């Protein structure tokens, strides 16, 4: 996962060079976590609907 975050943080810094390494990594990490939570919720909802 660190490799993914580093890769996307680098892309962010390329587009916004004024953003620090720390801030870009933090932003990307938060974004990945939010996406993972959304996917987990979707999976749980689908499993619940299958059980009904």
N, C-alpha and C positions, 0 to 999 in steps of 0.2 A: 504494500500500500504506500510506503514511503516513496517508492520510485514513481508511482502514479502522481502523488502530490508534488514531488519535485519537478516532474515533467510539466504539469499544468501551471505550477507556480512560475516556472521559467517562461512559459508562454505569456502569462499575465505580465511579468516584468518586461518582456519584449514589447508588449503593447502599451505599457504604462511604466516607463523606466523610473519615474519618481517614487514608485511604490517600493518599500524596503523588502528585503528577502523575508524577514520575519512576518511582515504584514501579508505578503502574497501567500506564503505558506499557510498562515492562519486562515485567510479567506478561503483558500482552496480546501483546506481541511474541513472547515465548517460547511462548505458547499457539498463535499463528498458525504459528510455525516448526515446532512439533511436529505440528500438523495437516497441514502441507505435506509433512513427511517421511513421515508415515503414508500420505498419499495417493500420494506418489511410490512408496513400497514396494508399495502395492496395485497400482498401474499396472504396475510392473515385474514383479510376480508374475503378473499376468494376461497380460502379453505373453509371459512365459516359458512359461506353460501353453498358450498358443495355438501356440507354436512346436513343442511336443512332440507 
